[in-house]
Every structure is written in structure tokens, then in C-alpha cells.
Amino acid sequence: MNVREIAFKILKKIHEKRLLATEVYPSFLELLEDERDKRLVLEIVYGVNRFKGRLEYVLSKFAKKKKTESDVWLLMLTGVYQLLFLTRTPSYAIIHQTVEVAKKVNPKVSGFVNAVLKNVARNKNSIVFPSRENLSDYIQYTLSFPLFLGMKWVADYGEAKAIEIMKALNLKKPVVFRCFEGVEPLKKDYIVHKTPYIEGSYHGNIPVYLIRAAKCYIMNESSQLAPELLKNYRGDFVIDAASSPGGKGFLLKMSGNFKEVVFNDLTDERIKKILENAEELRIRDISITMSDFTKHAFKSNCVDAVLLDAPCSGTGTISGHPEIKWIRTPKNLKSKVSVQKQMLKNAFDVVKKGGVVVYSVCSMEKEEGESVVLDFVSSVENANIEDPFMYSDSRIKDSFLRFYKENTGLRIFPDKFLDGFFLSVIRKG
């Protein structure tokens, strides 16, 4: 299979099975030896998902979707993406390679694909995309988001903020990492920059395998914020309740503020991932439990703190996982709310009087963030929302104060560096 055929097959599986790209592409990339080919596959896969609405708009000018096989339409979207965005590659090469794949998908349509893509190449610079005056088309075809999701954010945050969110989530973020044995090995060969929000966090144009080889852990600053909110908390035991792949727990352990950090997750596979990452980072003597935090797996009032990064829709991470836009539906967008509520209830039960729970979700959905926390504290007499910066250092407060909403928590809006997140600190009175 050539590069473009592999990219097409990955996209087809993502959308048919409603899977994340990271669940699909590793096995396909094993078919390629050249790193440049692997990068091109991922460029096409992520690019098509990031700008699918724009690509649909362009393609619809030259072909009718209802009269085109779904596989052929998807293949042509890959061609349109390359024609619009991979400007260093000659159009004739893109069209030729895409037509070669079309011959395998359906030999009868190869001429059609060739004609359509040539037409796109000739006219691509004259296409005018919808403006904000037509909000529904602007969301779908200019910003490239499903209408239901864009309009939901308009309702939740207002039109201007919703548009700002969508634009930010279309950005490619730099690779951000924390180093557990210092950043100096990377500085020998690469330019390394400090990130704007969290001390000790860096970014640079460095291959991922080298970042990991330098004992550095790739982690968005929004994700790093959850353990940073416990940086100056003192206690004997803290549980990282849904820990895998382990990054937040590693940061808690390296802070040295707790006698024991307990890494907990649900399955053998998730536990294995924590152990693999701990070994790679040379983090020794970690305590691990395997339990379902939707059930009463721990004794009541037994630990000082729980960090609960709950499973969620992941809509705050669309920058890194643009396929989320297209595999989520209005129904499954809120499918984990009951799980989040049960996990928060159990986390609160586990902490001692005076202890705290840090609740976080990488979601833009208020139903998974603000509503879960406010519903909980309103129904539990001794649950109180605390100032989230009570146990962080002053720089964290300076960096994130603009996201603070009193008596609720931190609603992190995405930007060039940050994923969308919600975090709240709840104390047991």
C-alpha cells in the first residue's frame, strides 16, 4: 500500500468505527519504513479531520455527495486536503497518487476522481468560504465543526467566545513536556523553549522518541495543572484515581509532598501503561492498585487527597485529536456524566475530614464540568468548593487566575498552548 492508500484506510476505520486516530494508525504505520512516509500519513489523517468541513465545502462545488460512494467521497477529501494545504507537493503528483488509490477502491470511478480533483486544483484559489453573518455555515464550513457542537458552545459561552474556542481548537499545538531528570540533554542538539504557563514545562521541535529518551513526559499544560493545584498540599496519602498513563501521578510523586502516591486504574492494560512509563522515566517504587472507582473500592476517610481526572468526551483536546469533532454525537457527548458523578461521590467518600478532591475533565462541556461539581456540592452538606489556588504556587495563580470563576473552579479555554479543561478543588468539611 502506498502512503495515500494507508491514510485513506486509517480515516475510513476512524469514521466507520468511531475510534480515535491513536487507536487506529499505529498498526498501519508499521507497514512503512521511511519516517517521512509516516509523517505524511499522519499529516493527511489529522489534516482531513481538522478541516473536514472546509474540505466538504470545496468538494461539494465540484461533485455531488449524494451521488458519490462514501468511500470515494472520503478518498477525494484526502486529495482536496493535499491540494489545499500541502502546497510544496505538485498538484499533478497528488492527483495521480489519489487516482491510483481510487482504482483499488472502485476502478470505475478513477476517471471521475481524476476530473474532480483537476477541477479543484484549477479553481481552489477562487473559492470564498462562508462569513460569520451566516453563522451555521460559518461554523460548519469555515471553522469546520459539526453544527450541533458549535451551536451548543454558542449557547454555553456566547457567540464570540464559541468562535474563539473553535479557532483555538483548530490550531496545531507545540509538543509540550516536563523533564524528570532535567532538560539539558535536549538543549545540546535542539532549541528548547519555556512554555508560558507552568514552571518546568518546555516545548520544542523535537522528535517524540527523543523527548521520551531524555526522560521527559509529554503533557499539555492544562493536564499538568491538576497536580500543580496540590503542589503545596501536605499529607500522607493521595490517590490518582484514574491514573493511566500516569503523568499526573508522576508529578504528584516528584513533588515529594505525600508519603505515598497511589496510582489507580481499571484494567491490566492501563496499569501496564503506567508501569511502562514509570520505568522509562526511572520513577521507582510506585504503588499501584487496580479498581473501578465507580464502586467502593477503598475504605471511607482513608486518604488525604484524591486527584480525579474523570473520563469525559474529550472535546477540550480537539487540537490534538481533531477526529473527536466527527465521532462524537449529541447523545454520546454526555454519555459519561453519570460515571463522572459516581466517581466524584466515591472520591469524596475516600478522603478524610479536611481532605480535598481535585476534579478535572478535558472537556468544554459544562455538563461534565461545572454541572457535575455544583450538583455534587449542593447535595452533600460537608462538601465545599475551595479556592483552587490554595495549594499552588504564586506563578500558577498568576498564570491561570483569568480562568477562575468563584464558587465553581477553573474553566480553561484553549489557546496556542492550552487544551480546554475544567478543574475544581472540593474540601470535605
C-alpha positions as CSV (number, residue, x, y, z in Angstrom):
1,M,0.0,0.0,0.0
2,N,1.2,3.5,-0.8
3,V,1.1,6.4,1.6
4,R,-2.2,7.8,0.4
5,E,-3.9,4.4,0.5
6,I,-2.8,3.9,4.1
7,A,-4.0,7.4,5.1
8,F,-7.4,6.7,3.4
9,K,-7.7,3.3,5.2
10,I,-7.0,4.9,8.6
11,L,-9.6,7.6,8.0
12,K,-12.1,5.1,6.9
13,K,-11.7,3.0,10.0
14,I,-11.8,6.1,12.3
15,H,-15.1,7.2,10.9
16,E,-16.7,3.8,10.5
17,K,-15.8,2.5,14.0
18,R,-15.9,6.0,15.6
19,L,-12.3,5.5,17.0
20,L,-9.6,7.9,18.0
21,A,-6.8,8.1,15.5
22,T,-4.3,6.9,18.1
23,E,-6.3,3.7,18.3
24,V,-6.0,3.1,14.6
25,Y,-2.8,4.3,13.0
26,P,0.0,2.5,14.9
27,S,-0.7,-0.8,13.2
28,F,-0.8,0.8,9.8
29,L,2.4,2.8,10.3
30,E,4.2,-0.5,10.9
31,L,3.7,-1.1,7.1
32,L,6.0,1.8,6.4
33,E,9.8,2.1,6.9
34,D,10.5,5.7,5.9
35,E,9.8,8.2,8.6
36,R,8.9,10.8,6.0
37,D,6.2,8.5,4.7
38,K,4.8,8.0,8.3
39,R,4.8,11.8,8.8
40,L,2.9,12.3,5.5
41,V,0.3,9.7,6.5
42,L,-0.3,11.4,9.9
43,E,-0.4,14.8,8.1
44,I,-3.2,13.7,5.9
45,V,-5.1,11.9,8.6
46,Y,-5.0,14.7,11.1
47,G,-5.4,17.4,8.4
48,V,-8.6,15.8,6.9
49,N,-10.1,15.5,10.4
50,R,-9.1,19.0,11.4
51,F,-10.6,20.7,8.3
52,K,-13.2,18.2,7.1
53,G,-16.0,20.8,7.0
54,R,-13.9,23.1,4.8
55,L,-12.9,20.2,2.5
56,E,-16.6,19.1,2.2
57,Y,-17.5,22.6,1.2
58,V,-14.8,22.7,-1.5
59,L,-15.6,19.3,-2.8
60,S,-19.3,20.0,-3.0
61,K,-18.6,22.7,-5.5
62,F,-17.3,20.0,-8.0
63,A,-19.2,16.8,-7.1
64,K,-22.5,15.7,-5.5
65,K,-22.1,13.9,-2.3
66,K,-25.4,12.1,-2.5
67,K,-24.5,10.6,-5.9
68,T,-21.0,9.5,-4.8
69,E,-20.0,6.4,-2.9
70,S,-19.0,7.2,0.7
71,D,-15.5,5.6,0.2
72,V,-14.9,7.5,-3.0
73,W,-16.0,10.8,-1.3
74,L,-13.7,10.2,1.6
75,L,-10.8,9.5,-0.7
76,M,-11.5,12.7,-2.6
77,L,-11.4,14.6,0.7
78,T,-7.9,13.4,1.2
79,G,-7.0,14.7,-2.2
80,V,-8.6,18.0,-1.6
81,Y,-6.8,18.4,1.7
82,Q,-3.5,17.9,0.0
83,L,-4.3,20.2,-2.9
84,L,-5.3,23.0,-0.4
85,F,-2.7,22.5,2.3
86,L,0.3,20.6,1.0
87,T,1.4,23.3,-1.4
88,R,5.0,22.0,-1.7
89,T,3.8,18.9,-3.5
90,P,2.9,19.4,-7.1
91,S,-0.9,19.1,-7.8
92,Y,-0.3,16.5,-10.6
93,A,1.5,14.2,-8.2
94,I,-1.3,14.5,-5.6
95,I,-3.9,13.8,-8.2
96,H,-2.0,10.9,-9.8
97,Q,-1.5,9.1,-6.5
98,T,-5.1,9.6,-5.3
99,V,-6.4,8.3,-8.6
100,E,-4.1,5.2,-8.2
101,V,-5.9,4.6,-4.8
102,A,-9.3,5.1,-6.5
103,K,-8.5,2.3,-8.9
104,K,-8.3,0.0,-5.9
105,V,-11.4,1.4,-4.2
106,N,-13.5,1.3,-7.4
107,P,-11.8,1.2,-10.8
108,K,-15.0,2.5,-12.5
109,V,-14.6,5.9,-10.7
110,S,-10.9,6.6,-11.3
111,G,-11.7,8.9,-14.2
112,F,-14.3,10.7,-12.2
113,V,-11.9,11.2,-9.3
114,N,-9.2,12.5,-11.7
115,A,-11.6,15.0,-13.3
116,V,-12.9,16.3,-10.0
117,L,-9.5,16.8,-8.4
118,K,-8.2,18.5,-11.5
119,N,-11.1,20.9,-11.3
120,V,-10.4,21.6,-7.6
121,A,-6.7,22.3,-8.4
122,R,-7.7,24.8,-11.1
123,N,-10.3,26.7,-9.1
124,K,-9.1,26.3,-5.4
125,N,-7.9,29.9,-5.1
126,S,-11.3,31.4,-6.2
127,I,-13.4,29.6,-3.5
128,V,-15.0,32.0,-1.0
129,F,-15.9,30.5,2.4
130,P,-19.0,31.5,4.4
131,S,-18.7,34.5,6.6
132,R,-19.8,34.9,10.2
133,E,-23.0,36.6,9.0
134,N,-24.3,33.1,8.1
135,L,-23.4,31.6,11.5
136,S,-24.5,28.0,10.8
137,D,-22.5,27.7,7.5
138,Y,-19.6,29.6,9.1
139,I,-19.4,27.0,11.9
140,Q,-19.7,24.0,9.6
141,Y,-17.6,25.1,6.6
142,T,-15.3,27.9,7.6
143,L,-14.5,26.8,11.1
144,S,-15.0,23.1,10.2
145,F,-17.1,22.0,13.2
146,P,-20.3,20.0,13.4
147,L,-23.2,22.4,13.7
148,F,-24.6,20.8,16.9
149,L,-21.3,21.2,18.7
150,G,-20.7,24.8,17.5
151,M,-24.2,25.9,18.4
152,K,-24.0,24.2,21.8
153,W,-20.9,26.3,22.6
154,V,-22.7,29.4,21.3
155,A,-25.4,28.6,23.8
156,D,-23.0,27.9,26.6
157,Y,-20.4,30.6,26.1
158,G,-21.9,33.2,23.7
159,E,-21.1,33.6,20.0
160,A,-17.8,35.4,20.3
161,K,-16.3,33.1,22.8
162,A,-17.6,30.0,21.0
163,I,-15.9,31.2,17.8
164,E,-12.7,31.9,19.7
165,I,-12.8,28.3,21.1
166,M,-13.3,26.7,17.7
167,K,-10.5,28.7,16.2
168,A,-8.2,27.8,19.0
169,L,-9.1,24.1,18.8
170,N,-8.1,24.2,15.1
171,L,-4.6,25.2,15.9
172,K,-1.7,22.7,15.9
173,K,-0.2,22.9,19.4
174,P,3.5,22.6,20.0
175,V,4.7,19.4,21.8
176,V,4.9,20.3,25.5
177,F,6.8,18.2,28.0
178,R,8.1,18.0,31.6
179,C,11.6,16.6,32.2
180,F,12.2,14.4,35.3
181,E,16.0,14.5,35.1
182,G,16.5,17.9,33.6
183,V,16.1,19.4,30.1
184,E,19.9,19.8,29.5
185,P,20.3,16.7,27.3
186,L,17.8,18.1,24.8
187,K,19.4,21.5,24.8
188,K,22.6,20.1,23.4
189,D,21.1,19.4,20.0
190,Y,17.8,21.3,19.9
191,I,16.3,24.7,20.7
192,V,14.1,24.3,23.8
193,H,11.6,27.0,24.9
194,K,9.9,27.5,28.2
195,T,6.1,27.3,28.0
196,P,4.1,30.4,29.1
197,Y,2.1,28.9,32.0
198,I,3.9,26.4,34.2
199,E,7.4,26.4,35.5
200,G,9.5,23.5,34.4
201,S,7.4,22.9,31.3
202,Y,9.0,23.2,27.8
203,H,8.3,22.9,24.1
204,G,10.5,22.4,21.0
205,N,10.6,21.0,17.5
206,I,12.0,17.7,18.7
207,P,11.1,14.1,17.7
208,V,8.8,12.5,20.2
209,Y,11.1,9.4,20.7
210,L,14.0,11.7,21.6
211,I,11.8,13.6,24.2
212,R,10.9,10.3,25.8
213,A,14.5,9.0,25.6
214,A,15.6,12.1,27.6
215,K,13.3,11.1,30.4
216,C,10.8,13.8,29.6
217,Y,7.0,13.3,29.7
218,I,4.7,14.8,27.0
219,M,1.9,16.5,28.7
220,N,-0.2,19.6,27.9
221,E,-0.1,22.4,30.5
222,S,-3.8,22.1,31.2
223,S,-3.2,18.5,32.2
224,Q,-0.2,19.5,34.3
225,L,-2.4,22.0,36.2
226,A,-4.3,19.3,38.1
227,P,-1.3,18.1,40.1
228,E,0.0,21.6,40.3
229,L,-3.1,22.6,42.3
230,L,-1.8,20.2,45.0
231,K,1.9,21.2,44.8
232,N,2.0,22.7,48.3
233,Y,-0.5,20.3,49.9
234,R,0.9,18.2,52.7
235,G,-0.4,14.7,53.5
236,D,0.3,11.1,53.9
237,F,-1.6,9.5,51.1
238,V,-3.0,10.7,47.8
239,I,-4.8,8.6,45.2
240,D,-4.6,9.3,41.4
241,A,-8.0,7.7,40.8
242,A,-7.9,7.3,37.0
243,S,-4.2,7.5,36.6
244,S,-3.2,5.9,33.2
245,P,-1.0,6.7,31.5
246,G,0.4,8.1,34.8
247,G,1.6,11.7,34.1
248,K,-0.4,13.5,36.8
249,G,0.6,10.9,39.4
250,F,4.3,11.2,38.4
251,L,4.1,14.9,39.0
252,L,2.5,14.3,42.4
253,K,5.2,11.8,43.3
254,M,8.1,14.0,42.2
255,S,6.7,16.9,44.3
256,G,7.6,14.9,47.5
257,N,4.7,16.3,49.4
258,F,3.0,13.0,50.1
259,K,4.4,9.9,51.8
260,E,2.6,7.8,49.2
261,V,1.1,8.4,45.8
262,V,-1.3,5.6,44.9
263,F,-1.8,5.1,41.1
264,N,-5.2,3.5,40.4
265,D,-6.9,2.4,37.2
266,L,-9.4,0.0,35.9
267,T,-7.7,-2.6,33.7
268,D,-4.5,-4.6,33.3
269,E,-3.7,-2.7,30.1
270,R,-4.0,0.7,31.8
271,I,-1.9,-0.5,34.7
272,K,0.8,-1.8,32.3
273,K,1.0,1.6,30.6
274,I,1.6,3.3,34.0
275,L,4.4,0.8,34.8
276,E,6.0,1.2,31.3
277,N,6.0,5.0,31.6
278,A,7.4,4.9,35.2
279,E,10.2,2.6,34.1
280,E,11.0,4.8,31.1
281,L,11.1,7.9,33.4
282,R,13.1,6.0,36.0
283,I,10.5,6.6,38.7
284,R,10.9,3.9,41.2
285,D,8.8,2.3,44.0
286,I,5.4,3.3,42.8
287,S,2.3,2.0,44.5
288,I,-0.4,0.7,42.2
289,T,-4.0,-0.6,42.7
290,M,-6.4,-1.8,40.1
291,S,-10.0,-0.9,40.9
292,D,-13.2,0.5,39.5
293,F,-13.6,4.0,41.0
294,T,-17.3,3.9,40.2
295,K,-17.6,1.4,43.0
296,H,-16.5,1.5,46.7
297,A,-13.0,0.0,46.2
298,F,-11.4,1.9,49.1
299,K,-12.3,2.5,52.7
300,S,-14.0,5.7,53.6
301,N,-12.0,8.5,55.2
302,C,-8.6,6.8,54.4
303,V,-6.6,9.3,52.4
304,D,-5.7,13.0,52.5
305,A,-6.4,13.8,48.8
306,V,-7.7,12.3,45.6
307,L,-6.9,13.6,42.1
308,L,-9.8,12.6,39.9
309,D,-9.2,13.2,36.2
310,A,-12.5,11.7,35.1
311,P,-13.3,10.1,31.8
312,C,-15.1,12.5,29.5
313,S,-16.0,13.5,26.0
314,G,-12.5,15.0,25.4
315,T,-13.8,18.0,23.5
316,G,-11.1,20.2,25.1
317,T,-8.4,18.1,23.3
318,I,-9.7,18.5,19.8
319,S,-6.5,20.3,18.8
320,G,-4.6,17.0,19.3
321,H,-7.5,14.8,18.4
322,P,-9.5,16.6,15.7
323,E,-11.4,13.4,14.9
324,I,-13.3,13.9,18.1
325,K,-15.4,16.5,16.3
326,W,-16.7,13.9,13.9
327,I,-17.0,10.8,16.1
328,R,-19.0,12.5,18.9
329,T,-22.8,12.8,18.7
330,P,-25.2,14.9,20.8
331,K,-26.1,11.7,22.6
332,N,-22.6,10.4,23.4
333,L,-21.3,13.8,24.3
334,K,-22.9,13.5,27.7
335,S,-22.7,9.7,28.0
336,K,-20.1,9.8,30.8
337,V,-21.9,12.2,33.1
338,S,-23.4,9.5,35.4
339,V,-19.9,7.9,35.6
340,Q,-18.3,11.3,36.5
341,K,-20.9,11.9,39.2
342,Q,-20.4,8.4,40.8
343,M,-16.6,8.7,40.6
344,L,-16.7,12.1,42.3
345,K,-19.0,10.8,45.0
346,N,-16.6,7.9,45.7
347,A,-13.6,10.1,45.6
348,F,-15.1,12.4,48.2
349,D,-16.0,9.4,50.4
350,V,-12.4,8.2,50.4
351,V,-10.8,11.5,51.7
352,K,-10.6,12.2,55.4
353,K,-12.3,15.2,57.0
354,G,-10.4,18.3,55.9
355,G,-9.1,16.4,52.8
356,V,-9.6,17.5,49.2
357,V,-10.6,16.2,45.9
358,V,-9.2,17.8,42.7
359,Y,-11.8,17.1,40.0
360,S,-10.8,17.7,36.3
361,V,-12.1,16.9,32.8
362,C,-10.5,17.7,29.4
363,S,-13.9,18.8,28.2
364,M,-15.5,22.0,27.1
365,E,-18.9,20.7,28.1
366,K,-20.4,22.3,31.2
367,E,-22.5,19.2,31.8
368,E,-19.2,17.3,32.5
369,G,-17.5,20.1,34.5
370,E,-19.4,22.9,36.2
371,S,-22.7,21.0,36.5
372,V,-21.1,17.8,38.0
373,V,-19.4,19.8,40.7
374,L,-22.2,22.2,41.5
375,D,-24.8,19.3,41.6
376,F,-22.5,17.4,44.0
377,V,-21.7,20.2,46.5
378,S,-25.4,21.3,46.6
379,S,-26.4,17.8,47.6
380,V,-23.6,16.9,50.1
381,E,-23.7,19.0,53.2
382,N,-20.0,18.8,54.1
383,A,-18.7,19.4,50.5
384,N,-17.3,22.8,49.8
385,I,-15.7,24.3,46.7
386,E,-12.3,25.8,47.7
387,D,-10.1,28.5,46.1
388,P,-8.3,26.3,43.5
389,F,-5.0,28.2,44.1
390,M,-4.9,27.5,47.9
391,Y,-2.2,24.8,47.5
392,S,-0.5,26.0,44.3
393,D,2.5,28.4,44.0
394,S,2.0,32.0,43.1
395,R,3.0,31.6,39.5
396,I,0.2,29.2,38.9
397,K,-2.3,31.7,40.3
398,D,-0.8,34.5,38.2
399,S,-1.0,32.3,35.0
400,F,-4.5,30.9,35.5
401,L,-6.4,33.5,37.5
402,R,-8.2,34.8,34.4
403,F,-9.9,31.4,34.1
404,Y,-11.2,31.3,37.7
405,K,-14.9,31.5,38.4
406,E,-15.7,32.0,42.1
407,N,-17.5,29.1,43.8
408,T,-17.1,26.9,40.7
409,G,-13.5,26.3,39.7
410,L,-11.2,26.9,36.6
411,R,-12.8,26.9,33.2
412,I,-9.7,26.7,30.9
413,F,-10.3,28.0,27.4
414,P,-8.0,26.6,24.7
415,D,-5.3,28.7,23.1
416,K,-2.0,28.0,21.3
417,F,-0.7,26.0,24.3
418,L,-3.6,25.1,26.4
419,D,-6.2,22.4,25.9
420,G,-9.8,23.1,27.1
421,F,-10.3,21.9,30.7
422,F,-12.3,22.2,33.8
423,L,-10.9,21.9,37.3
424,S,-12.3,22.3,40.8
425,V,-11.0,21.7,44.3
426,I,-13.5,20.3,46.8
427,R,-12.8,20.1,50.5
428,K,-14.5,17.7,53.0
429,G,-15.7,19.7,55.9
